[in-house]
């Protein structure tokens, strides 16, 4: 899997970051969603990178503040793990954050090239006095000169004092030929006096020519947006292009069906369903595509969400289907150092052909400049475990308090323990197998693998 991406895609991903849901925030216009595949590739990867799930409508999740007591300093990502290797593999990607002013965040992204880091992009985010993202300016490094060159930018204009609703946004890409910005995508909205969106106009660049779309929003007697009609506009004439039917329960979106116009008729195209856990947090999100041959829906993706006792997302189980049959899968797991501040993201992949799970990547987060990523990557410390294999009791070769997280081979976290100095971990209740262990203290993160007999 190629992990590199264009920065224009990053900015398109940021559009989704600032428009994160159906409950309490406005959704991205259906016309833009329908044209998403025409945008640069790897959008999903960069949405995840930006902390947003592209296959989620947000549930009742509220926007998270940009800054907290712990300010993000840097991240480092490891790929490629061998079954016999207890420590992390070579680090391949690194991001370092700086904050030159209170309203500016600079992100420097690098990838490992042989024995040194190579800078690949430089992204500046600018916030207003209400801590709202108003501009993102992306630059890339010229491999010949090593100098930064303009790449793309995002500009956002909010609706009054709202932290979620926007009047308009624009995404532009730098043209080396004209030495100027070329607008690729713009969108602007019309609201009623209750701040409900009535219309959304979108202009999308295609082969150098803009195409204009209009989306009209309709609400039921409960105030839920149950219908969206989409139109393409050519020479001032509106032509129907799509229809979205939304179903709500207690103001939570439970289903969204998209229809495309074929001839004079609307035919089904895609369907998404949403199940919620208590407190309105998303439990399962299913995505289906209409199969013309069988004239029925076929599953494409299911995403099951798990949460910890603080209602933070702890893992997702993502299943990909081929012709309605489960195929590959992945399980990203999230550990937190404090509040919503991530400590580690761990991702496991399932190979349907071999019916095995494998550790794909680990991404570590560092805060406050105290544990910044060094210039040369240092592998996460190998955890000393004994005996290994074990019949049950596991001893840790260090005399300090540890927070220990235990994972099975599918990437599911099956236990979390606070161990005092000299205290052991008892795996006796668990079945035989191989388990991943992550241990954290105030200074370091440790990684290891244990075999339970």
N, C-alpha and C positions, 0 to 999 in steps of 0.2 A: 504494500500500500504506500503510495507516494504521499509524504506528509507536507511538502512545500505547497504554497498557495499564493495567489496574487493578492496585493493589498486592496485592489478595487473590490474583490470579493469580501474582504474584511469590512469594508465600508458598507456594502450591501447587507452584511450580517449585522452591523451596528444599527441599521434601520429597524431590523426586527428587535434589537435590544431595547430601543426606545419606544417601541410599540408592542408591549409584551402581553396582550391578552384580550379576552372578551369581557372579563369582569372588572370594572373599574378603570379600564384603559381601552383605547380604541384599537381594533384589529387592523392589520395591514390590508389594504384594498384587495378584493379578489382578483381584479384585473392584473395587479402586480404579481400576485401569487401564481396566476395562470401563466405568466410570462417568465417565471423564475428560472426555468431551464435554459432560457436564452441568455441568462447572465453568465459571467465566468463561473467555472466549476469549483468544487470543493466548498460550496456554501455551507453545507451541513457541518463539515469539520471546523470551519471558522466560527460558526455560531456556537458550537461547543467550546471552542477556544475562548470565545468572548463571554462564556458563562450562561449562554442561553440555549435551551433545547429547541431546535427548529421544528420538532414535531409536537410541540405543546402549545395550547392556547392559553396557558397560564393559570387556569382555575381561578382561585381567589387570591393568588399570590400578589403581594404588594411590592412595588419597586424597592430594591435594597439600596441603602445609602452608599455613595461612592467611597466615602472615607469612614473609618471607625477608629476605635481605640488602637487597633493594630493596623498600621498602614502597610499595604503590600509593597515589598521591596524587590522581590525577584522570584522567578520560578525556574525550575530545571526539569527536563523530561528525559527519561530513559526508555529506550526501545531495545528489543531483542534479548530474550532471556533463555538460558540453557537450563535444562532440568537438573544438571549437576552443579549449577552455580548458585551458592547461597546468597551472594551479594548482588548488587545491581549491576547491570551491563553498562557499557559506555554511554555517557550522556550525549544526546544528539541535538537537543534544542534547548535554548536558554532565552529567557526574557528578563530584562532588568528595567525597573521603573524608577524614575526620578520625578521630583515635584519642585521645579524651579520657582513657582509661585503658587499661592493657595488655590488658584483656579485653573492650574495647568498640570497635566500629567503627561509625561513622555515615556513611551514604551520602546525599548531597543531590543529587537529580535535578532538572534544569531543562531546559526547551525554549525555543528562541528564538521570541520574539513580536515581529515587526517588528525594531526595533533594540535590544531589550533581552532579558535572560534572565528567564523566569518560572519560579519554583519550582513543581514539581508533586508531589514526594513527598520524605519524610524517613524513612529506614529505619535503625533501630538494631539491630545484631547483637551479642549477648552470648555470650561463650565461657567455658567453665569452666577450671579449672587445668590440664586436659589439652588445652586448645586445641580443645575440641569445641563445636560450635554448639548452644547450649541454648535460646536464645530470640531471636526476631526480632519487633520491634515496628514496624509501619508506620503512618505518619501522612501525611495529604494536606493541602494548603494550601487553605483556604477562600478562594475568589476574591473574595468581598465584603469580608471582614475581614482577609485576609492572614495569619490565624492558623492554626497547626497543629491539626488535629482527628484523633482516633483513627480508624484504618481497619481494621486486621486484625493478627493476631499468630499466631506459630507457637511452640509449646513442645515441647521434645524431652527424653525421658528415656532415657538409654543403658543398655545391658545390662552391668552390672558396670563393668570397666575397658576394655571394647571401644571402639575408635575408630570402628567402623562399625555394629555391631549395636545396635538400640534395643529397649527394652521397650515404649515407647509414644510417640505424638506426638499433638498436637491442633492444629487450625487453627480460629481463631475470627474473627468479623467483628463490628465495633462497630455496635450498633443505636442510632441517634439517638432513636428513639421510647422505648425502655426505658432508655436511658442505661446500657447494660450490654453485656457480650460475649455473643454468640450462637455456640455451637459449630457449625461447619459440617462438620467431619470429624475423627474420631478413629480411631486404629488401635493395637492392642496385640497383643503376640506371646507365644507360649509356646515355650520351648526345651527340648531334652533336655540331658543332662549333658555332651554334647560340643558344646554351643552350636549345634546344628542347629535351625533353626526347624521346629516341628511344626505349629503352627496360628497363623493370623492372623485377628483379629476386627476388623472395620471398621464404623463407624457413620457414615453419610453423610446429611446433612440434605437433605430433599426436600420442598418446599412446606410447610416448617415442621415436618415430621415426620421423625424419624430412621428410616433403614432399616438393618438390621443384616445383615452378611455374615460368613461364616466361610470361610476357605481352609485346606485340609488339605494338607500337604506330605509326599510319599513319596520314599524314596531307594532307589537300586539298590545292588547289592553293592559298587560302587566308591565309594559315598558321594555320588553325584551326585543332585540333585533332579530326577527324571525325570517325576514326575506331580504336578500340583496340581489338587485338586478344589475347586470353589467352590459355596457354598450361600447362598441368601437365607433369612433367618429371620423368619417371621411368626407372632406369637402363640405363640412357643416351638417351632414346627414348622419343621424344615429342609427346604427345597425346592432340589434341584439347579439350579444356574444356569449352570455353565460347567465346562470341563475344559481343562487345559493340558498338552501332552506336550512334554517337553524332550529333546533328544538331545545327548550330550556326546562329545568325543574328547579324551583326555588332560586331562580335567576342564575343558575349554573348551566353552562352549555353541556348538553348530553349527546347531541348528534348534529353533524353538519354534512349535508349532501350537496355536491356540486354537479350541475348539469351543464353540458356544452351544447351549443346550437349546431345541428346538422340538418341542412336544408331548411324546412319550415318547422322542425320539431326539436325539442330539447331532449337529449338522451343522457342517461346517468353517466357520470365520469368517475367520481370518487366519493367515498363516504368515510367519515371519521366518527367514532363514538368515544364517550368519556364516562368513566365511572369514578366516583369520589369516595374517599375515606371520610371518617368523622371530621368535623371542622371544615369541610369543603375542600380538602386538599386532594389533588389528583391521584387516583389509585391505578387505573388502567386507561391507556389510550390505544385505540385500535384504528388502523388505517386500511381501507379496502378499496379495490379497484373494480370497475364494472367489466365483466368478461362477456363480450358480445356473442361468443360461440355458445356458451351455456346460459346466456341471458340471466346472469345472477352475479352477486358480489363474491369476490375472492379476497381473502386476507392477504395483505401485503406486509404489514408490520404490526406487531403488538409491543407495547412498552408498559411494563409493570413497575410501579414506583414503591419503594419502601422508605420508611421514615424512622428516625430515632425518637427517643422519649421527649426530645425538645422540638419535635415536628420538623426537623431538618431532613432534607433528602439524604438518605444513607446509601441507596443503590438503585439502579435501574436494570431490569432484565429485558433486553431488547431482542426480539425474535424476528428474523426475516424469513418470508415465505416465498416459495417458488411454485407457481400454479396452485396456490392455496395450501401447500404442504410445508411444514416447518423445515427450514434449511439451516443457514448459519445463524449464530446468535452472538451477543456480546453482553458483558455485565460490567459497567463502570460502577465503582464504589467510592464513596466520599467520606473522608475523616476530617474532623474539625479540630482546630486548636483552641478556638474560643469564639462563642457566638456563631455568626455566619462565616467566620474566617476559616477557609480550608487549610488543612495541613497536608493532605495527600489525596491524590486521585489515583486509583488503581484500576486498570482495565484488563479484563480477561476476554478472549475470543474463543468461540466454539467452531470447530471445523466439522461440518456435517459429514464429509467424506470419511474422516478418520474417527468420528464420534468422540473427539477429545477436546478438552479445554486447555488453553495455553495462556500464560501471562504475556500480555502484549506491551503494556507501558505502565510507568509510574511517573507521576508529576508531583513534585514537591514545591510547597509554597514557603516563602521566607518573609519575615516582617520586620519593620522598624529599623532596618539597617544593622540589626544585631547579628543576623545569620545570613548575610548576603551571599549570593552565589559567587564563588571565587573566580578569578580569571581563568584558571585551569580547573576543569571539573574534577571533583573528588567523589568517588563512589560512596553511596550511603554505607554506613558501617555494618559489616557482617555481624550478625547476632550470634553469640556463643551459646549453644544449647546442648545440654547433655542429660541423660544419654540420648543418642540419636542413631538408630531408632530407639523408641521408648515403648514400654507397656502402658504408660499412663503419666507418671510424674516427670515433669520437665524442669530442670534447673537452669537458671540464667547466670552467666559468668560475670556478674557485676553487682556491686553493693550500692544500689540507689533505687529510688522509687521510679517505677515504670508504668506507663499506660500501655497495655498490651491488647492488640486487636488480632483475632484469629479468623482466617479465611479457609474455606474448603476449595477444592480444585475448580469449582465453577465460578469462583470469585465472590461467593456470598459470604458476608461477614457473619460468623456463627457465634461470636462471643467477644466481649470487651471487658477487661479486668484491670483494676488498679492493684499492682503488686508492690508491697513494701520490701525493703532490703532483706534478702535472704528468703523471701516467700517464693514458693514453687507454684507452677501451673499444673493442674490435674486434668489430663485428657482421657481419663479412664472411661467416662460415659460416652465417648465418641467412637464411632466405628473405625476400623482399620483404614488407613489411607495416608495421603500426603497432605499436609496443611501448611499454608503460608502464615508467617507471623510478622507483624509490624509492631515495634516497640518505640515509644517516644518518651523522652524526658525534657527538661527545660532547655537543653542545649542541642541534642542530637536526635536523629531518627535512625533506627536499627532495623535490619531486615534479615529474615532467615526462613528456612524450610525445615519442617520436622516430619519424620515418618512415624506414624502410630501403628504398632504391631497389632 
